[in-house]
């Protein structure tokens, strides 16, 4: 039971990260942390290198989490250690 909950958690988080990446690609602006007290949001026009770097990071991270969750579901990866 806990194995499937952990797998579903990983799939949900991976899907959320991919949704943020898709929305950023569609809108042309990604959330990327903070720069002092202001939010840092690189966009295609002002900083295309940072935008594409963070987009690639979001896509790779989201796919990795979703695939890990799927592999846990089929028993090919170790599950999350939930206490």
C-alpha positions in Angstrom: 0.0 0.0 0.0 2.8 2.5 0.9 4.7 1.5 -2.2 1.8 2.5 -4.5 1.3 5.7 -2.5 4.9 6.6 -2.9 4.8 5.8 -6.6 1.7 7.9 -7.1 3.4 10.8 -5.2 6.4 10.6 -7.5 4.2 10.6 -10.6 2.1 13.5 -9.3 5.2 15.6 -8.5 6.7 14.8 -11.9 3.5 15.7 -13.7 3.4 19.0 -11.8 6.9 19.8 -12.8 6.1 19.0 -16.4 3.0 21.2 -16.2 5.2 24.1 -15.0 7.6 23.5 -17.9 4.8 23.4 -20.4 3.2 26.6 -19.1 6.6 28.3 -19.1 7.3 27.2 -22.7 3.8 28.4 -23.7 4.0 31.8 -21.9 7.7 32.3 -22.5 8.6 32.8 -18.9 9.7 30.4 -16.1 9.9 30.6 -12.3 13.5 30.1 -11.4 13.9 31.0 -7.7 14.7 34.4 -6.3 17.2 37.1 -6.9 17.5 38.9 -3.6 14.0 39.8 -2.5 12.6 39.6 -6.0 11.4 36.6 -8.0 13.7 35.6 -10.8 11.7 34.7 -13.9 13.9 34.4 -17.0 12.0 34.8 -20.3 12.7 34.1 -24.0 13.3 37.8 -25.0 15.5 39.1 -22.2 17.5 36.0 -21.2 17.1 33.1 -23.7 20.0 31.1 -22.4 18.7 31.0 -18.8 15.2 30.4 -20.0 16.2 27.3 -22.1 18.5 26.0 -19.4 15.7 26.1 -16.8 13.3 24.7 -19.3 15.6 21.7 -19.9 16.1 21.3 -16.1 12.3 21.3 -15.5 11.7 18.8 -18.4 14.5 16.4 -17.4 13.5 16.5 -13.7 9.8 16.0 -14.4 10.4 13.1 -16.7 12.9 11.5 -14.2 10.3 11.7 -11.3 7.5 10.4 -13.4 9.6 7.5 -14.8 10.8 6.6 -11.3 7.2 6.5 -10.1 6.2 4.2 -13.0 9.2 2.0 -12.3 8.3 1.7 -8.6 4.8 0.7 -9.6 6.0 -2.2 -11.8 8.6 -3.2 -9.2 11.8 -2.3 -11.1 13.0 0.5 -8.8 13.2 0.8 -5.0 10.2 2.5 -3.5 10.4 5.7 -1.4 11.1 5.0 2.3 8.1 6.5 3.9 7.8 6.4 7.7 
